[in-house]
Amino acid sequence: MWKIITALLFSIGPAHADRVVSYSGSGTELEAVPTAQGGTPEYYLVAPGDTLWEIAQAFLGNPYYWPRLWSINDYITNPHWIYPGNRIVFRMGSLIEPPSVELETNRDGFNVDGLDFAEIEVECGPDIRFDHTIQADKYIAPAFLREKRNLEVFGTIAKAKTPGLMLSEDDLVYVRVEDPDAYECGDIVSVFRRVQKRVRHPKVRRQKYGNMYRILGELKVVHKYGEYLSATVRESYQEMARGDLVGPSMPIVVELEVGKPTGDLEGQVVARMSQNRVLSTIGETLFIDRGRADGVRVGNSFYVVSRQDDVVDPKRPDPTMPPSVIGRLVVVRVDDFSSTAVVTDASRTIPIGAEILTRMN
């Protein structure tokens, strides 16, 4: 009897589905299942011993359609685990009209909650993300670019009271300067160190931005003696050392609200403060090739975009591809021809040379 009913079930396809007979593992016939218009059943009552393979054969005419059934009924976490008594109501669905699924309690007490599929509106347009507003927050940018001839240096940390090599907060240091009388007790100065030489534009090689300097901390002048200024380390962002440069105070913390990029400006990332990170993390400092001369101001934001298939175009972007947003930057410091920016959002690595835009077409 079992073989006869199984054979009967496998012989039923959509064209013959006026009356689909369900069965149990023991071969007992169950109620007929009514069909929807067009021959597809409105529901199927799972019986003991049923598999998605067999149900796909009976309802869809091909057992290899079982993954389709599984994808529609995604309450089924494992395709090998379907339970007797579940009454499944479904239609194929699309992005506009997603599938509806309803489950009822079976005779043995199994109860699986129904699934609600939210309808979505399919939007047309470019691949944009990270266009939400970020409420005012603090961003830290402890680096800057400067041509050596334009770098303002007061002096260097020549000596220190601390016997250790590394200097940090509250240590007393001695700064050698040319004119100690130009400073007063209580003056605040910054300490910085060159971390990269000769930053150039990744494509326009004749465009130079000078060296990259990292701001290490701040000193407070407490005394003058001969050619030295005595100063205490007021804030330390990174360990300082004898020989580090001392110059005008350069605050590294900016509080900004970040919004959707506006305007019509494009450019590129010309340098990264961190060279070894695989993923550009939120808060990382980058430098872009647009500055005050281009109308850039502190608080401006840019999309970072990619025009590249990492499999097909692993070495260089394809300029004919539409741009896809992979990150967002906010400007925290502006120079004449470049700006310092901080990563506020990122979904993948932001390399040197990455394209930036304020408007997506």
C-alpha positions in Angstrom: 0.0 0.0 0.0 2.8 2.4 0.9 4.5 1.9 -2.5 1.2 2.5 -4.3 0.5 5.7 -2.5 4.0 7.0 -2.9 3.9 6.2 -6.7 0.6 8.0 -6.9 2.0 11.1 -5.1 5.1 11.2 -7.4 2.8 11.1 -10.4 0.9 14.2 -9.5 2.2 17.4 -11.0 0.7 20.9 -11.3 -1.3 19.8 -14.3 -3.1 17.1 -12.3 -3.6 18.8 -9.0 -7.4 19.1 -8.8 -7.2 16.9 -5.8 -3.9 16.1 -4.0 -3.9 13.2 -1.6 -1.7 13.4 1.4 -0.4 10.4 3.2 1.1 9.2 6.5 4.1 7.0 7.1 1.7 4.1 7.6 0.0 4.6 4.3 -3.3 6.0 5.8 -5.0 8.5 3.4 -5.7 11.9 4.8 -8.1 14.7 3.7 -7.8 16.0 0.1 -6.0 19.3 -0.2 -7.9 22.0 -2.2 -6.0 23.7 -5.0 -5.5 27.3 -5.9 -6.5 28.6 -9.3 -4.1 27.3 -11.9 -3.5 23.9 -10.3 -1.0 24.8 -7.5 -2.2 23.7 -4.0 -3.2 26.4 -1.6 -1.6 24.5 1.2 -0.2 21.1 2.1 -0.5 19.3 5.4 2.8 17.7 6.2 2.5 14.0 6.9 4.9 11.7 8.8 7.7 10.6 6.5 7.3 13.6 4.1 10.4 15.2 2.6 10.9 18.4 0.7 12.1 16.3 -2.2 8.9 14.4 -2.4 6.7 17.5 -1.8 8.5 19.3 -4.6 7.9 16.3 -6.9 4.2 16.3 -6.1 3.5 20.0 -6.2 6.0 21.4 -8.6 6.6 18.4 -10.9 10.3 18.2 -10.2 12.0 17.0 -7.0 15.0 19.2 -7.7 12.8 22.2 -6.9 13.1 21.4 -3.2 15.5 24.3 -2.5 12.8 26.6 -3.9 10.3 25.3 -1.4 12.9 25.7 1.4 13.6 29.3 0.4 9.9 30.2 0.4 9.2 28.6 3.7 12.2 30.0 5.6 10.8 29.1 9.0 12.4 25.7 8.0 15.9 26.1 9.4 17.0 22.7 8.3 15.6 21.2 5.1 15.8 17.7 6.6 13.6 18.7 9.5 9.9 19.2 8.6 7.3 18.2 11.1 3.9 16.4 10.7 0.8 18.5 11.1 2.3 21.9 9.9 -0.3 23.5 7.7 1.7 25.6 5.2 0.0 28.3 3.1 2.2 29.9 0.5 2.5 31.7 -2.8 5.7 32.2 -4.7 6.0 36.0 -4.2 8.5 38.6 -5.5 10.3 41.7 -4.2 7.1 43.6 -4.6 4.8 40.9 -3.2 6.8 38.7 -0.8 5.6 35.2 0.0 3.0 34.8 2.7 3.4 31.9 5.1 1.0 30.8 7.8 1.4 27.9 10.2 -1.1 26.3 12.5 -0.8 24.0 15.5 -0.7 20.3 14.5 -2.6 17.5 16.1 0.4 16.4 18.2 0.8 19.8 19.8 3.6 21.3 17.7 3.2 25.0 17.4 5.3 27.1 15.1 4.8 30.9 15.1 3.6 32.4 11.8 6.1 34.5 9.7 5.4 38.1 8.7 7.1 39.3 5.5 7.4 43.1 5.4 6.8 44.5 1.9 9.5 46.7 0.6 9.5 49.4 -2.0 12.2 48.8 -4.6 14.1 52.0 -5.2 15.8 53.0 -8.4 19.0 54.9 -8.4 22.8 54.7 -7.6 24.3 52.5 -4.9 24.2 54.8 -1.9 24.6 54.1 1.8 25.9 56.1 4.8 23.7 59.0 4.0 22.1 59.2 7.5 22.9 62.0 9.9 25.3 61.3 12.8 24.6 63.4 15.9 27.3 65.6 17.2 30.3 63.6 18.3 34.0 64.1 18.9 36.5 63.1 16.2 40.3 62.9 16.7 42.8 63.7 14.0 46.3 63.5 15.4 48.2 64.1 12.2 48.8 66.8 9.5 50.6 67.3 6.2 53.1 70.1 5.7 55.8 71.2 3.4 59.0 71.5 5.4 59.5 75.2 4.4 56.0 75.9 5.8 56.4 74.0 9.0 56.5 76.3 12.0 58.9 74.8 14.6 59.8 76.6 17.9 62.4 74.1 19.0 62.9 70.5 20.2 62.7 68.5 23.4 66.4 68.5 24.2 66.5 67.0 27.6 64.2 65.8 30.4 64.2 65.2 34.1 62.7 61.7 33.6 65.5 59.1 33.3 63.5 56.9 31.0 63.6 57.1 27.2 59.8 57.6 26.7 58.1 60.7 28.1 54.5 60.9 29.1 52.0 63.0 31.1 53.4 65.1 34.1 57.0 64.6 33.1 59.2 67.7 33.2 61.0 68.4 29.9 63.5 71.1 28.7 62.8 72.6 25.3 65.6 74.4 23.5 64.3 77.4 21.6 65.9 80.4 19.8 64.2 83.1 21.8 62.9 82.1 25.2 61.7 85.6 25.9 59.0 85.1 23.3 57.1 82.7 25.6 55.3 83.2 28.9 54.6 80.9 31.7 51.3 79.0 31.0 51.8 79.0 27.2 50.6 75.7 25.5 52.6 74.2 22.7 52.3 71.0 20.7 54.8 68.2 20.2 55.0 66.4 16.9 57.1 64.0 14.9 57.6 63.2 11.2 56.2 59.8 10.3 56.2 59.8 6.5 58.3 61.7 4.0 57.2 63.3 0.7 53.5 62.6 0.4 52.5 62.9 -3.2 49.2 62.7 -5.1 48.7 59.0 -6.1 48.0 60.0 -9.8 49.4 63.5 -10.3 52.9 62.7 -9.0 54.1 66.3 -9.4 51.5 67.4 -6.8 53.3 67.3 -3.5 51.9 67.7 0.0 55.1 67.6 2.1 55.7 65.3 5.0 53.2 63.7 7.3 53.6 64.6 11.0 51.9 63.0 14.0 50.9 65.1 16.9 52.1 63.4 20.1 50.8 65.7 22.8 50.9 69.1 24.5 53.3 70.9 26.8 52.7 73.7 29.3 55.5 76.2 29.8 56.3 76.6 33.5 59.7 78.4 33.5 62.4 80.0 31.4 66.1 79.6 31.9 68.8 80.6 29.4 68.0 79.0 26.1 65.6 76.5 27.6 61.9 76.4 28.4 60.9 74.1 31.2 57.6 72.5 30.4 55.4 69.8 31.8 53.6 67.2 29.6 50.0 68.4 29.8 48.5 65.8 27.5 50.1 62.7 25.9 48.4 61.0 22.9 51.5 58.9 22.2 54.9 58.5 24.0 57.2 61.4 23.3 61.0 61.3 23.2 64.0 63.6 23.2 64.4 65.1 19.8 60.7 65.5 19.0 59.7 68.8 17.5 57.8 71.6 19.3 55.5 74.1 17.6 52.3 76.0 17.9 49.3 74.5 19.7 47.3 72.3 17.3 44.1 70.9 18.9 43.3 67.4 17.6 39.7 67.0 18.8 36.8 68.4 16.9 33.1 68.0 17.7 30.9 67.8 14.7 27.5 66.6 13.4 27.9 64.6 10.2 25.3 64.8 7.5 24.7 63.7 3.9 27.4 65.0 1.5 26.3 68.1 -0.4 27.7 70.1 -3.3 29.4 69.0 -6.4 33.0 68.1 -5.7 35.2 65.1 -6.3 38.7 64.1 -5.4 40.9 61.4 -4.0 42.4 60.0 -0.8 46.1 60.9 -0.9 47.4 59.4 2.3 46.4 57.4 5.4 47.8 57.9 8.8 47.6 54.1 9.5 49.4 52.1 6.8 48.9 48.5 8.0 45.2 48.2 8.8 43.2 45.8 6.7 39.9 47.6 7.3 39.6 51.4 7.6 38.0 51.6 11.0 35.8 54.4 12.2 37.9 57.2 13.5 40.9 56.6 11.2 42.7 59.8 9.9 42.9 60.2 6.1 44.0 63.1 3.9 42.2 64.2 0.7 43.4 66.4 -2.2 40.7 69.1 -1.7 41.2 72.1 0.5 40.4 75.7 1.2 41.0 76.7 -2.4 38.3 74.3 -3.5 35.8 75.6 -1.0 36.1 72.8 1.5 35.3 73.7 5.1 35.5 71.9 8.4 32.4 69.7 8.7 32.0 68.9 5.0 31.5 65.2 4.3 32.4 63.0 1.3 31.3 59.7 0.1 34.1 57.2 -0.6 33.3 55.2 -3.7 34.6 52.2 -5.6 34.4 51.4 -9.3 36.0 48.0 -9.1 35.2 44.3 -9.1 37.9 42.8 -6.9 37.9 39.6 -8.9 37.8 41.0 -12.5 39.7 44.3 -11.7 42.0 43.4 -8.8 44.7 46.0 -9.6 42.9 49.1 -10.8 39.4 50.6 -10.9 37.2 50.6 -14.1 36.3 54.2 -14.7 33.3 53.1 -16.8 31.6 51.4 -13.9 29.0 53.2 -11.8 30.3 54.3 -8.4 29.3 52.3 -5.3 29.6 53.9 -1.9 32.0 52.1 0.5 32.5 54.7 3.2 32.1 58.3 4.3 34.6 60.9 5.6 34.1 64.2 7.5 36.7 67.0 7.2 38.2 68.1 10.5 41.1 70.3 9.4 41.5 72.3 6.2 44.7 73.5 4.5 45.0 75.4 1.2 45.2 72.4 -1.1 44.4 69.4 1.1 42.3 68.5 4.1 42.5 66.1 7.1 39.4 63.9 7.4 38.2 61.2 9.7 36.4 58.0 8.6 32.8 58.0 10.0 31.6 54.9 8.1 33.3 52.1 6.2 32.2 48.7 4.7 35.6 47.8 3.3 39.2 49.0 3.0 39.7 52.6 2.0 43.0 52.6 0.1 45.2 55.5 -0.9 43.8 56.7 -4.2 40.2 56.0 -3.3 37.7 58.2 -5.1 35.6 60.7 -3.1 32.4 62.4 -4.2 29.9 64.8 -2.7 27.1 63.9 -5.2 26.1 60.5 -6.6 24.5 60.6 -10.0 
